[in-house]
Amino acid sequence: MNTKLLCRMFLAILGFCNIGCSNQNGIQHGLKHGITSSELADYDSAVARFSEAIRRKSDDVGAYSNRGVVHVKQGRLDNAIGDFSEVIRLRPDLAGAYSNRGIAYIRKNRLDKAIADFNEAIRIKPDLAGAYSNRGIAYGKKGELDKAYADFKRAHQLDPSIPAHPGYYASQESSSNNDKGR
């Protein structure tokens, strides 16, 4: 399978769309193996491979974005925020980069920063359903339930696979918190 297509499919599956991938052979090879490592939950190897792709081509937004996603999975939120910030510096027109950074900010409980990033993602790409649903989560955590519900509803209108009911998100967070204690 074409590596560029594989990279785009991986990003789309995670909801991190519109992030470009490199097409240079060595960098492409590093991205492919980094993505494969990430899919296998070999996160340290994935980070190393994405870092190598960045070392070879310092403006590779795909490698920064993918490494940021892996950092989020690892709970290395400051590293993730740094990588997504670099994507934004390189390509400020990529809504997904703001949305990704917003997710990391939610996990750090920096809700105002998360909301600002989701606002920017929505400004750039008004039909980015995930940005609405994630902004709804941030509003819900702040206790701004009317805004949260409006965002969940809008996300569901844009993508019916996204639940429109705020209770769904609360149950997911509760489940996630219970998993942390195991």
N, C-alpha and C positions, 0 to 999 in steps of 0.2 A: 504494500500500500504506500502511496505517496506520503512522505513525511510531513510535508506542509499540510496536506489534507488531514493526516492523523492529528497533528497539533491543533488544527482548527476544530476538529471533532471533539478532542479532549476538552478544549476550552469551552466549547458550546455545551457539552454535557454538564460541566460544572457551573454554567451560567456566566462564564467570563468571556463574553463574545467581543469581537472586533479588535482583538489584540493580534498584531501581525507576527508572523514567524519568519525567521531568516531562511534564505534559500542557498546559502553557501554551504558546500559539502561538509566541511569539518564542524561548523556550527550546527548545521542541520543534524548531523550525526549525534552531537552532544544533546540537542533538544530531544531527539527521538529516544535516546537512552535515558535522559532525565525524566521524560514523560513515562516511559515504561517503568522505571524505578518507582516513580510516584504512584502509578497504578498498582504496583505490587506492595505498596506501603513501605518501601525501602527509602525512607525520606532523606536520610543522610546522604545516600548515594545520589538521589535526585538533586539535592541541593548542590552537591559537588559538581555534578554534570552541568547544571544550569550555570553555576559559577564559572566553570571552564568556558562555556559558550559566551558568557559576558566578558571574560578575560580576552577572548579572541576578537570580540566585536562589542565594544563598550556601549553601543547604542541599540542593542538587541532588545526591543521591548517585549518580545515573546518570552525570552529567557528570564528577564526581570519579573514579568507577570507570573510565569509558571513557578519561579522560585518563591515569589510572594505567596502563592497559593499553598505551596508545600510548607512554608513557614507558618501559615495560619493553621494548617493541619497539625503541625508540631507544637502549637501554642507559643511560638516565638513571634509574638505580635509586634514588637518593636521592629524586628527585622522585616516582617511582612509590610508594615507601614512604610519603612524605608524603601523597599523594592517598589511598592505601588506609587510612592511619591516620585521615584525616579522615572517610572513609566509616564506619570503625569508631566514631569519636567520635559521629557522627550516628545511626548505626544499629548498635549493638553486637550485634544479633541476626542480622546477615547473615554466614552462614558463608563465603560466597564472598569477602567482603572480607578475612577472615583468610587464606584460602587464596591469594588473589592476592598479598597482602603476603608470605606465606611463599615464594612463587615468587621474588619480588624478593630476599628474604633469601638464598635458595639461590644465586642468581646473584652475590651479594656474598660468598658463602662464609661467611655468618653462620648456620651450621647450627643452633645451639641456638635462636636466635630463630625460624628457619624451622620447626623442629619444634614449638616452643611455639605458633606460629600454626596449624599444621596440627592440633595437638591441640585447640585451641579450635574450629576449624572442624568437626572431627569431633564434639566435644561438642555443638555446636549442631545439626549435621545429620549424624547417624551414617551415613547412606547416601551421603555425598558421596565418590564413588569417586576423583575426582581428588585429593582431600586425602590419601587413603591412598597413592596412587601417588607423589605428590610428597613425602610424608613418607618413603616408602621410598627415594626418591632421596637425601634428606638423610641418612637413616641409612646408606645405602650409602657416601656420601662420607665419613662419619665412621668407616667400617669396622665398623659394627654390622650385619653381614650377616644375622644371624638375624632381627633386627627389620625390616630392609629386605625380606627375603623374605616375612615374614608380612604386611607391608603390601601388597606387590605381589599376593600371593595374595588378600587381602581385596578389593583394588581390582578384580581380575579377577572375583571372585565377584559384586560389585555391578554391574560393567559388563564383560561379556565382550570388548568391543572393546579394553580395556586389556590389554596383554601382562602375563602373570603371571611371566615369567622375567626375573630381574635382569640377565642378560646383554644383553637388548634395550636396557636403559637405558644400560648402559656403551657399547654400540656407537653409540647415538645421541649420547652426549656426546663420544665420540671423533670422530665425524663432524662434530659441531658445532665442536669445537676445530680440526679440520683446515680447515674453512671459514674460520675467523678468520684463518688465515695466508695466505689467497689475496688 
